[in-house]
């Protein structure tokens, strides 16, 4: 599905399914939302764990630094997974049609 970590193939090499279905401009908004949910959920879990583990005197500077690093690295690390997961969710709710296999201009 991916040419590189950030580059998507246009079609599936096996079946020819177009990875950008119907809405060319807004199609990957769902992948962005999934990536955002994972990033913010990870941030909340990290924050809660660090505060709980160091209570009653949490090292706030270290916690903020760890949170900043996590919120920068998680979206980069999860990027290709969010795209493939979004395509899977989309195919689950909107099965592929014949037009999804046709080349576009």
The first five atom37 places (N, CA, C, CB, O) and aatype in JSON, in Angstrom:
{
  "aatype": [20, 20, 20, 20, 20, 20, 20, 20, 20, 20, 20, 20, 20, 20, 20, 20, 20, 20, 20, 20, 20, 20, 20, 20, 20, 20, 20, 20, 20, 20, 20, 20, 20, 20, 20, 20, 20, 20, 20, 20, 20, 20, 20, 20, 20, 20, 20, 20, 20, 20, 20, 20, 20, 20, 20, 20, 20, 20, 20, 20, 20, 20, 20, 20, 20, 20, 20, 20, 20, 20, 20, 20, 20, 20, 20, 20, 20, 20, 20, 20, 20, 20, 20, 20, 20, 20, 20, 20, 20, 20, 20, 20, 20, 20, 20, 20, 20, 20, 20, 20, 20, 20, 20, 20, 20],
  "atom_mask": [
    [1, 1, 1, 1, 1],
    [1, 1, 1, 1, 1],
    [1, 1, 1, 1, 1],
    [1, 1, 1, 1, 1],
    [1, 1, 1, 1, 1],
    [1, 1, 1, 1, 1],
    [1, 1, 1, 1, 1],
    [1, 1, 1, 1, 1],
    [1, 1, 1, 1, 1],
    [1, 1, 1, 1, 1],
    [1, 1, 1, 1, 1],
    [1, 1, 1, 1, 1],
    [1, 1, 1, 1, 1],
    [1, 1, 1, 1, 1],
    [1, 1, 1, 1, 1],
    [1, 1, 1, 1, 1],
    [1, 1, 1, 1, 1],
    [1, 1, 1, 1, 1],
    [1, 1, 1, 1, 1],
    [1, 1, 1, 1, 1],
    [1, 1, 1, 1, 1],
    [1, 1, 1, 1, 1],
    [1, 1, 1, 1, 1],
    [1, 1, 1, 1, 1],
    [1, 1, 1, 1, 1],
    [1, 1, 1, 1, 1],
    [1, 1, 1, 1, 1],
    [1, 1, 1, 1, 1],
    [1, 1, 1, 1, 1],
    [1, 1, 1, 1, 1],
    [1, 1, 1, 1, 1],
    [1, 1, 1, 1, 1],
    [1, 1, 1, 1, 1],
    [1, 1, 1, 1, 1],
    [1, 1, 1, 1, 1],
    [1, 1, 1, 1, 1],
    [1, 1, 1, 1, 1],
    [1, 1, 1, 1, 1],
    [1, 1, 1, 1, 1],
    [1, 1, 1, 1, 1],
    [1, 1, 1, 1, 1],
    [1, 1, 1, 1, 1],
    [1, 1, 1, 1, 1],
    [1, 1, 1, 1, 1],
    [1, 1, 1, 1, 1],
    [1, 1, 1, 1, 1],
    [1, 1, 1, 1, 1],
    [1, 1, 1, 1, 1],
    [1, 1, 1, 1, 1],
    [1, 1, 1, 1, 1],
    [1, 1, 1, 1, 1],
    [1, 1, 1, 1, 1],
    [1, 1, 1, 1, 1],
    [1, 1, 1, 1, 1],
    [1, 1, 1, 1, 1],
    [1, 1, 1, 1, 1],
    [1, 1, 1, 1, 1],
    [1, 1, 1, 1, 1],
    [1, 1, 1, 1, 1],
    [1, 1, 1, 1, 1],
    [1, 1, 1, 1, 1],
    [1, 1, 1, 1, 1],
    [1, 1, 1, 1, 1],
    [1, 1, 1, 1, 1],
    [1, 1, 1, 1, 1],
    [1, 1, 1, 1, 1],
    [1, 1, 1, 1, 1],
    [1, 1, 1, 1, 1],
    [1, 1, 1, 1, 1],
    [1, 1, 1, 1, 1],
    [1, 1, 1, 1, 1],
    [1, 1, 1, 1, 1],
    [1, 1, 1, 1, 1],
    [1, 1, 1, 1, 1],
    [1, 1, 1, 1, 1],
    [1, 1, 1, 1, 1],
    [1, 1, 1, 1, 1],
    [1, 1, 1, 1, 1],
    [1, 1, 1, 1, 1],
    [1, 1, 1, 1, 1],
    [1, 1, 1, 1, 1],
    [1, 1, 1, 1, 1],
    [1, 1, 1, 1, 1],
    [1, 1, 1, 1, 1],
    [1, 1, 1, 1, 1],
    [1, 1, 1, 1, 1],
    [1, 1, 1, 1, 1],
    [1, 1, 1, 1, 1],
    [1, 1, 1, 1, 1],
    [1, 1, 1, 1, 1],
    [1, 1, 1, 1, 1],
    [1, 1, 1, 1, 1],
    [1, 1, 1, 1, 1],
    [1, 1, 1, 1, 1],
    [1, 1, 1, 1, 1],
    [1, 1, 1, 1, 1],
    [1, 1, 1, 1, 1],
    [1, 1, 1, 1, 1],
    [1, 1, 1, 1, 1],
    [1, 1, 1, 1, 1],
    [1, 1, 1, 1, 1],
    [1, 1, 1, 1, 1],
    [1, 1, 1, 1, 1],
    [1, 1, 1, 1, 1],
    [1, 1, 1, 1, 1]
  ],
  "atom_positions": [
    [[0.81, -1.19, 0.0], [0.0, 0.0, 0.0], [0.86, 1.26, 0.0], [-0.92, -0.01, 1.19], [0.43, 2.3, -0.51]],
    [[2.05, 1.19, 0.56], [2.9, 2.37, 0.66], [4.17, 2.22, -0.17], [3.26, 2.63, 2.11], [4.78, 1.15, -0.22]],
    [[4.57, 3.31, -0.82], [5.86, 3.36, -1.51], [6.97, 3.6, -0.52], [5.86, 4.46, -2.6], [8.05, 3.01, -0.61]],
    [[6.7, 4.48, 0.44], [7.62, 4.78, 1.53], [6.76, 5.11, 2.74], [8.61, 5.97, 1.16], [5.54, 4.99, 2.69]],
    [[7.39, 5.54, 3.83], [6.63, 5.79, 5.05], [5.54, 6.83, 4.84], [7.56, 6.25, 6.16], [4.47, 6.73, 5.45]],
    [[5.79, 7.83, 3.99], [4.83, 8.91, 3.79], [4.2, 8.94, 2.4], [5.49, 10.21, 4.05], [3.35, 9.79, 2.15]],
    [[4.59, 8.06, 1.5], [4.06, 8.06, 0.14], [3.18, 6.85, -0.09], [5.2, 8.08, -0.88], [3.58, 5.71, 0.15]],
    [[1.97, 7.11, -0.56], [0.98, 6.07, -0.81], [1.01, 5.68, -2.28], [-0.43, 6.55, -0.4], [1.16, 6.53, -3.16]],
    [[0.86, 4.39, -2.55], [0.68, 3.93, -3.93], [-0.67, 4.44, -4.41], [0.76, 2.36, -4.03], [-1.56, 4.72, -3.6]],
    [[-0.83, 4.57, -5.7], [-2.11, 5.01, -6.25], [-3.15, 3.89, -6.2], [-1.94, 5.51, -7.68], [-4.33, 4.14, -5.94]],
    [[-2.69, 2.66, -6.46], [-3.59, 1.5, -6.53], [-2.95, 0.28, -5.89], [-3.97, 1.18, -7.98], [-1.73, 0.23, -5.7]],
    [[-3.78, -0.7, -5.57], [-3.3, -1.98, -5.07], [-2.63, -2.73, -6.22], [-4.47, -2.82, -4.44], [-3.2, -2.84, -7.31]],
    [[-1.45, -3.25, -5.97], [-0.73, -3.97, -7.02], [-1.43, -5.28, -7.39], [0.71, -4.26, -6.57], [-1.31, -5.74, -8.52]],
    [[-2.15, -5.87, -6.44], [-2.8, -7.15, -6.69], [-4.14, -7.05, -7.4], [-2.99, -7.86, -5.41], [-4.39, -7.78, -8.36]],
    [[-5.0, -6.15, -6.92], [-6.37, -6.12, -7.46], [-6.7, -4.84, -8.21], [-7.35, -6.3, -6.35], [-7.71, -4.78, -8.91]],
    [[-5.88, -3.8, -8.09], [-6.13, -2.56, -8.8], [-7.05, -1.59, -8.09], [-6.69, -2.86, -10.12], [-7.45, -0.59, -8.69]],
    [[-7.4, -1.85, -6.84], [-8.28, -0.96, -6.08], [-7.6, 0.39, -5.89], [-8.66, -1.58, -4.72], [-6.45, 0.45, -5.45]],
    [[-8.31, 1.46, -6.21], [-7.8, 2.81, -5.98], [-7.83, 3.1, -4.49], [-8.63, 3.86, -6.77], [-8.84, 2.88, -3.82]],
    [[-6.72, 3.59, -3.96], [-6.65, 3.88, -2.53], [-7.32, 5.19, -2.16], [-5.23, 3.9, -2.08], [-7.58, 5.44, -0.99]],
    [[-7.6, 6.03, -3.15], [-8.35, 7.25, -2.9], [-9.72, 7.08, -3.55], [-7.61, 8.52, -3.46], [-9.87, 7.22, -4.76]],
    [[-10.69, 6.78, -2.72], [-12.02, 6.47, -3.21], [-12.9, 7.71, -3.18], [-12.66, 5.35, -2.39], [-12.92, 8.42, -2.18]],
    [[-13.61, 7.97, -4.25], [-14.59, 9.04, -4.38], [-14.01, 10.42, -4.06], [-15.75, 8.78, -3.47], [-13.54, 11.11, -4.96]],
    [[-14.03, 10.81, -2.8], [-13.63, 12.16, -2.43], [-12.11, 12.29, -2.49], [-14.14, 12.5, -1.02], [-11.42, 11.88, -1.56]],
    [[-11.6, 12.84, -3.53], [-10.15, 12.96, -3.7], [-9.52, 13.88, -2.67], [-9.84, 13.46, -5.11], [-8.45, 13.58, -2.14]],
    [[-10.16, 14.99, -2.39], [-9.56, 16.0, -1.51], [-9.72, 15.67, -0.03], [-10.18, 17.36, -1.78], [-8.77, 15.82, 0.74]],
    [[-10.88, 15.23, 0.38], [-11.15, 15.02, 1.8], [-11.11, 13.56, 2.23], [-12.49, 15.58, 2.14], [-11.46, 13.25, 3.37]],
    [[-10.69, 12.66, 1.37], [-10.78, 11.24, 1.7], [-9.99, 10.87, 2.94], [-10.31, 10.41, 0.53], [-10.46, 10.08, 3.75]],
    [[-8.8, 11.42, 3.1], [-7.93, 11.01, 4.2], [-8.19, 11.76, 5.5], [-6.49, 11.19, 3.8], [-7.41, 11.64, 6.44]],
    [[-9.26, 12.54, 5.57], [-9.61, 13.22, 6.82], [-9.86, 12.2, 7.93], [-10.84, 14.11, 6.62], [-9.51, 12.46, 9.08]],
    [[-10.45, 11.07, 7.61], [-10.68, 10.02, 8.61], [-9.37, 9.46, 9.15], [-11.5, 8.9, 8.01], [-9.28, 9.17, 10.34]],
    [[-8.36, 9.31, 8.29], [-7.05, 8.84, 8.74], [-6.41, 9.87, 9.66], [-6.12, 8.55, 7.54], [-5.77, 9.52, 10.65]],
    [[-6.59, 11.14, 9.34], [-6.08, 12.21, 10.21], [-6.74, 12.14, 11.59], [-6.33, 13.58, 9.57], [-6.06, 12.27, 12.6]],
    [[-8.04, 11.94, 11.61], [-8.77, 11.85, 12.88], [-8.3, 10.63, 13.69], [-10.3, 11.78, 12.63], [-8.1, 10.73, 14.89]],
    [[-8.13, 9.49, 13.04], [-7.62, 8.3, 13.73], [-6.24, 8.56, 14.31], [-7.57, 7.1, 12.77], [-5.96, 8.18, 15.45]],
    [[-5.37, 9.2, 13.55], [-4.04, 9.52, 14.02], [-4.1, 10.47, 15.21], [-3.21, 10.14, 12.89], [-3.35, 10.31, 16.17]],
    [[-4.99, 11.44, 15.15], [-5.17, 12.39, 16.25], [-5.67, 11.69, 17.51], [-6.14, 13.5, 15.84], [-5.19, 11.97, 18.6]],
    [[-6.61, 10.78, 17.36], [-7.15, 10.04, 18.51], [-6.06, 9.21, 19.17], [-8.33, 9.14, 18.08], [-5.95, 9.2, 20.4]],
    [[-5.26, 8.51, 18.38], [-4.18, 7.68, 18.93], [-3.15, 8.57, 19.63], [-3.5, 6.85, 17.81], [-2.68, 8.23, 20.72]],
    [[-2.8, 9.69, 19.02], [-1.81, 10.59, 19.62], [-2.31, 11.16, 20.94], [-1.47, 11.73, 18.65], [-1.59, 11.14, 21.93]],
    [[-3.51, 11.67, 20.95], [-4.04, 12.28, 22.17], [-4.34, 11.23, 23.24], [-5.3, 13.07, 21.85], [-4.16, 11.49, 24.43]],
    [[-4.8, 10.06, 22.84], [-5.01, 8.98, 23.8], [-3.7, 8.53, 24.43], [-5.7, 7.79, 23.14], [-3.63, 8.28, 25.63]],
    [[-2.65, 8.43, 23.61], [-1.33, 8.09, 24.12], [-0.79, 9.16, 25.05], [-0.36, 7.88, 22.98], [-0.16, 8.84, 26.06]],
    [[-1.05, 10.42, 24.72], [-0.62, 11.52, 25.58], [-1.32, 11.45, 26.94], [-0.9, 12.87, 24.9], [-0.69, 11.61, 27.98]],
    [[-2.62, 11.22, 26.92], [-3.38, 11.12, 28.17], [-2.89, 9.95, 29.02], [-4.89, 10.98, 27.88], [-2.74, 10.07, 30.24]],
    [[-2.64, 8.82, 28.38], [-2.14, 7.64, 29.11], [-0.76, 7.9, 29.69], [-2.1, 6.41, 28.18], [-0.49, 7.55, 30.84]],
    [[0.12, 8.51, 28.9], [1.47, 8.83, 29.37], [1.42, 9.81, 30.53], [2.32, 9.4, 28.23], [2.08, 9.62, 31.55]],
    [[0.64, 10.86, 30.37], [0.51, 11.87, 31.42], [-0.03, 11.26, 32.71], [-0.4, 13.0, 30.95], [0.52, 11.47, 33.78]],
    [[-1.1, 10.5, 32.59], [-1.69, 9.86, 33.77], [-0.74, 8.89, 34.45], [-2.95, 9.14, 33.4], [-0.65, 8.87, 35.67]],
    [[-0.04, 8.1, 33.66], [0.91, 7.13, 34.22], [2.07, 7.81, 34.93], [1.45, 6.23, 33.11], [2.44, 7.42, 36.04]],
    [[2.64, 8.83, 34.3], [3.77, 9.53, 34.91], [3.37, 10.27, 36.18], [4.37, 10.51, 33.93], [4.11, 10.26, 37.16]],
    [[2.22, 10.9, 36.17], [1.77, 11.6, 37.38], [1.48, 10.6, 38.49], [0.51, 12.45, 37.09], [1.86, 10.83, 39.64]],
    [[0.81, 9.5, 38.17], [0.5, 8.48, 39.17], [1.78, 7.86, 39.75], [-0.38, 7.39, 38.56], [1.88, 7.64, 40.96]],
    [[2.75, 7.59, 38.87], [3.98, 6.93, 39.31], [4.86, 7.84, 40.17], [4.77, 6.47, 38.11], [5.62, 7.34, 41.0]],
    [[4.77, 9.14, 40.0], [5.65, 10.06, 40.74], [4.92, 10.87, 41.8], [6.32, 10.99, 39.78], [5.5, 11.77, 42.4]],
    [[3.66, 10.56, 42.04], [2.89, 11.32, 43.03], [3.47, 11.1, 44.41], [1.4, 10.91, 43.01], [3.83, 9.96, 44.68]],
    [[3.6, 12.02, 45.28], [2.98, 13.34, 45.39], [3.84, 14.47, 44.86], [2.64, 13.61, 46.81], [3.44, 15.63, 44.96]],
    [[5.0, 14.19, 44.31], [5.87, 15.27, 43.84], [6.3, 15.01, 42.39], [7.11, 15.4, 44.77], [7.46, 14.67, 42.13]],
    [[5.37, 15.19, 41.44], [5.71, 14.9, 40.04], [6.74, 15.9, 39.49], [4.44, 14.93, 39.18], [6.66, 17.09, 39.78]],
    [[7.69, 15.42, 38.7], [8.65, 16.32, 38.06], [8.03, 16.94, 36.8], [9.97, 15.55, 37.69], [8.16, 16.39, 35.71]],
    [[7.37, 18.06, 36.95], [6.56, 18.63, 35.88], [7.34, 18.94, 34.61], [5.91, 19.88, 36.36], [6.84, 18.73, 33.51]],
    [[8.56, 19.42, 34.76], [9.36, 19.73, 33.56], [9.63, 18.46, 32.75], [10.7, 20.41, 33.96], [9.51, 18.48, 31.53]],
    [[9.97, 17.39, 33.42], [10.22, 16.12, 32.72], [8.94, 15.56, 32.1], [10.82, 15.1, 33.7], [8.97, 15.01, 31.0]],
    [[7.84, 15.7, 32.82], [6.56, 15.2, 32.3], [6.15, 15.98, 31.06], [5.47, 15.31, 33.38], [5.69, 15.39, 30.08]],
    [[6.29, 17.29, 31.09], [5.95, 18.12, 29.92], [6.87, 17.79, 28.75], [6.04, 19.62, 30.27], [6.41, 17.71, 27.61]],
    [[8.16, 17.6, 29.01], [9.11, 17.24, 27.95], [8.75, 15.89, 27.34], [10.55, 17.22, 28.49], [8.77, 15.73, 26.12]],
    [[8.44, 14.91, 28.18], [8.06, 13.58, 27.68], [6.78, 13.67, 26.86], [7.86, 12.59, 28.86], [6.66, 13.02, 25.82]],
    [[5.82, 14.48, 27.31], [4.58, 14.67, 26.55], [4.81, 15.33, 25.21], [3.6, 15.48, 27.36], [4.18, 14.97, 24.22]],
    [[5.72, 16.31, 25.17], [6.02, 16.99, 23.91], [6.67, 16.03, 22.92], [6.95, 18.2, 24.16], [6.32, 16.02, 21.74]],
    [[7.6, 15.24, 23.39], [8.26, 14.26, 22.52], [7.25, 13.25, 22.01], [9.41, 13.55, 23.27], [7.25, 12.89, 20.83]],
    [[6.38, 12.78, 22.89], [5.38, 11.79, 22.5], [4.41, 12.37, 21.46], [4.6, 11.3, 23.72], [4.07, 11.68, 20.5]],
    [[3.96, 13.62, 21.64], [3.0, 14.19, 20.69], [3.63, 14.53, 19.35], [2.38, 15.43, 21.28], [2.92, 14.74, 18.36]],
    [[4.95, 14.59, 19.29], [5.63, 14.81, 18.01], [5.89, 13.48, 17.31], [6.96, 15.56, 18.23], [5.69, 13.37, 16.1]],
    [[6.33, 12.47, 18.06], [6.72, 11.19, 17.45], [5.55, 10.26, 17.12], [7.66, 10.49, 18.35], [5.61, 9.54, 16.13]],
    [[4.5, 10.26, 17.92], [3.39, 9.34, 17.7], [2.71, 9.53, 16.34], [2.37, 9.5, 18.8], [2.48, 8.54, 15.65]],
    [[2.37, 10.76, 15.92], [1.72, 10.88, 14.61], [2.61, 10.43, 13.45], [1.29, 12.32, 14.39], [2.13, 9.91, 12.45]],
    [[3.91, 10.64, 13.59], [4.84, 10.2, 12.55], [4.9, 8.67, 12.51], [6.26, 10.79, 12.79], [4.86, 8.07, 11.44]],
    [[4.99, 8.06, 13.68], [5.08, 6.6, 13.75], [3.78, 5.92, 13.32], [5.45, 6.16, 15.17], [3.81, 4.84, 12.73]],
    [[2.64, 6.54, 13.62], [1.34, 5.92, 13.33], [0.8, 6.28, 11.94], [0.33, 6.33, 14.38], [-0.22, 5.73, 11.53]],
    [[1.46, 7.16, 11.23], [0.95, 7.67, 9.95], [0.54, 6.58, 8.96], [1.99, 8.53, 9.32], [-0.61, 6.59, 8.51]],
    [[1.41, 5.64, 8.6], [0.98, 4.65, 7.61], [-0.12, 3.73, 8.13], [2.17, 3.81, 7.16], [-0.96, 3.26, 7.36]],
    [[-0.13, 3.48, 9.42], [-1.16, 2.61, 10.0], [-2.51, 3.3, 9.99], [-0.78, 2.21, 11.44], [-3.54, 2.65, 9.8]],
    [[-2.52, 4.61, 10.19], [-3.79, 5.35, 10.16], [-4.39, 5.31, 8.77], [-3.59, 6.8, 10.62], [-5.61, 5.2, 8.61]],
    [[-3.55, 5.42, 7.75], [-4.06, 5.36, 6.37], [-4.66, 4.0, 6.05], [-2.94, 5.69, 5.37], [-5.76, 3.91, 5.51]],
    [[-3.94, 2.93, 6.38], [-4.45, 1.59, 6.06], [-5.66, 1.25, 6.91], [-3.35, 0.54, 6.27], [-6.59, 0.6, 6.43]],
    [[-5.68, 1.68, 8.17], [-6.84, 1.44, 9.03], [-8.06, 2.19, 8.52], [-6.53, 1.84, 10.47], [-9.17, 1.66, 8.52]],
    [[-7.86, 3.44, 8.08], [-8.98, 4.2, 7.55], [-9.53, 3.56, 6.27], [-8.56, 5.64, 7.27], [-10.75, 3.5, 6.1]],
    [[-8.66, 3.09, 5.4], [-9.13, 2.42, 4.18], [-9.92, 1.17, 4.54], [-7.93, 2.05, 3.27], [-10.94, 0.88, 3.92]],
    [[-9.46, 0.42, 5.55], [-10.18, -0.79, 5.98], [-11.56, -0.44, 6.53], [-9.37, -1.55, 7.04], [-12.54, -1.12, 6.22]],
    [[-11.64, 0.61, 7.34], [-12.94, 1.03, 7.9], [-13.86, 1.49, 6.77], [-12.75, 2.18, 8.94], [-15.05, 1.15, 6.75]],
    [[-13.32, 2.25, 5.83], [-14.12, 2.72, 4.71], [-14.65, 1.56, 3.87], [-13.31, 3.67, 3.84], [-15.81, 1.56, 3.47]],
    [[-13.79, 0.57, 3.61], [-14.23, -0.59, 2.84], [-15.25, -1.44, 3.6], [-13.03, -1.46, 2.46], [-16.1, -2.09, 2.99]],
    [[-15.18, -1.41, 4.91], [-16.15, -2.14, 5.72], [-17.54, -1.52, 5.58], [-15.71, -2.16, 7.19], [-18.53, -2.24, 5.45]],
    [[-17.61, -0.2, 5.61], [-18.9, 0.48, 5.54], [-19.35, 0.78, 4.12], [-18.84, 1.76, 6.32], [-20.55, 0.89, 3.86]],
    [[-18.4, 0.91, 3.2], [-18.73, 1.15, 1.79], [-17.93, 0.17, 0.94], [-18.43, 2.64, 1.37], [-16.83, 0.5, 0.51]],
    [[-18.47, -1.02, 0.71], [-17.73, -2.01, -0.08], [-17.32, -1.46, -1.44], [-18.56, -3.28, -0.26], [-17.97, -0.58, -1.99]],
    [[-16.23, -2.01, -1.97], [-15.7, -1.55, -3.26], [-16.71, -1.79, -4.38], [-14.37, -2.25, -3.58], [-17.39, -2.82, -4.43]],
    [[-16.77, -0.81, -5.29], [-17.61, -0.9, -6.48], [-16.71, -1.04, -7.69], [-18.54, 0.33, -6.63], [-15.49, -0.88, -7.58]],
    [[-17.27, -1.33, -8.81], [-16.5, -1.48, -10.05], [-15.72, -0.2, -10.38], [-17.43, -1.85, -11.21], [-14.61, -0.27, -10.9]],
    [[-16.31, 0.95, -10.07], [-15.65, 2.23, -10.38], [-14.38, 2.44, -9.54], [-16.62, 3.4, -10.13], [-13.51, 3.22, -9.92]],
    [[-14.26, 1.74, -8.41], [-13.06, 1.86, -7.59], [-11.85, 1.17, -8.22], [-13.32, 1.28, -6.22], [-10.71, 1.38, -7.79]],
    [[-12.09, 0.36, -9.24], [-11.0, -0.37, -9.91], [-10.64, 0.26, -11.25], [-11.41, -1.82, -10.14], [-9.66, -0.15, -11.88]],
    [[-11.4, 1.27, -11.68], [-11.16, 1.91, -12.97], [-10.11, 3.02, -12.82], [-12.47, 2.48, -13.56], [-10.12, 3.73, -11.82]],
    [[-9.22, 3.16, -13.81], [-8.25, 4.26, -13.74], [-8.95, 5.61, -13.85], [-7.2, 4.12, -14.86], [-9.97, 5.76, -14.51]],
    [[-8.36, 6.6, -13.17], [-8.91, 7.95, -13.22], [-8.04, 8.84, -14.08], [-9.05, 8.54, -11.82], [-6.85, 8.57, -14.29]],
    [[-8.65, 9.91, -14.59], [-7.9, 10.84, -15.44], [-7.01, 11.7, -14.61], [-8.84, 11.72, -16.26], [-6.3, 12.55, -15.15]]
  ]
}
